[in-house]
Amino acid sequence: QVQLVESGGGLVQAGGSLRLSCAASGHTFSSYHMGWFRQAPGKEREFVAAISRSGFSSTYTDSVKGRFTISRENAKNTVSLQMNSLKPEDTAVYYCNAGSTFSTVVSGTTGYWGQGTQVTVSS
């Protein structure tokens, strides 16, 4: 099993930047594909970005392409989400997840989730 703890959320003005981090423990981090999801008030949780075990492959939802970058440091057991040019519609609780297959990370059907970190973007 793996335990995930997110950090780095906060309040930022539109156009600003935030960097989220997710620290993993409990199992070999490099054996997991990793991802980020978000859930805005009154909406379903949605996929944001995912990165492969090696870090060589990544994918993003269309609304964040060119603004967000997912990365990982296997030596530090962390995955990060750099968020630039933030918009009010990016306001949500952001969750990281982990899975043994890339498809389960992207679909959100993996069983490993963090508790989330709040990101609020003011207009």
N, C-alpha and C positions, 0 to 999 in steps of 0.2 A: 504494500500500500504506500501511498504518498500523501503527505499533508502539505497544503498550500496556504500561504499567507500573503495577501496583497497589501501594498502600501503606495503612498504617493498621491492619493487623491486630494482634492481641495477645491477651492473657489478661484476661478480665473475669469478675466474679462474675455469677451469675444476677440479672436485674433491671437490670443495668447497660447502658451504651451504648458504642458505638464508631462511628466515622465512617471509612468506607473511601473512598479516592480512586483514580482511574485517570487517569493522564496519557497523552495521545495525542500522537504525533508522526509526521511523514512524509507527511501528506496533509491536505487540508482537513477539519478535524474536524467542521465543521457539516454536511458532506455525509453523515455516518454516523449511523444510529440506533445506540444504545448499550444494552448490557444487563449484568446481573450473573447469574452462575451460582454454584453451590457444589457441592462434592463432599465428602461425609463418608466416613470410612474404611469400606471394604467396600461402598460404595454407588455408584450411578451419579451422574454429574453432573446436577444438576437446575436448572431455571430459577428465578430469584428475582424479577427485576424488569427492565423495559425502559423506555426513554424515546425519544421520537421526536427527529428532527433538531432541531426547533424548541424542544423541551422542553415543548410544550403537551400532549402525550399521554403517558401512562404506564400500565403494567399491572404487576400483582404476582401471585405465586402466593398462594393462599389462606392458607397458613400464616404469612405475614409481613404480610398486610394490617393496617393500623392500627398496626404497629410499625416498619416500615421505610419510608424515603422515598428515592426516587431523584431526583437533580437533575443539572443540567449547567450549565457556564459555557462557552459557545462561545468567548468572548474569551480564556479561559485554557486551552482545550483539555483540559478535565477533566470527568469525570463522577464523582459521589459517591453513596455509599449510607449514609444515616444509619440506624443500627440502634439502636432503643430496646427496653427491656423484654426484653433478651436471655434466651434459654432455653438449657439444656444441649444441646437438640436442634438449636440453630443452629450448633453446633461443626462446622467444615468448612474446607476451603480455598476461598476465594472468588476467582472469576475475572471479569474484565470482558471483554466482547466487543464487536465493532463489525461493522456490516453495512450494505449499501446498501439493503436492504429490511427493513421491520419484522418481517416473518414469519421471515426467516432469523435475525435476532437472537433472537427468542423461541424458535424451534425449536432454536437452537444449531448450525445448519448453516453459519453463516458461518465463514470461514477465519481471521478475525482474533481472536486471543486473547492475553491477558497470561499471565504465569507463575504468578500466583496469590499470595494472601496468607492466612496462617493465622489463623483466628479460633477461639479456645477459650473456652468459657463453662463455668465451674465451678459446681457446685451447692452 
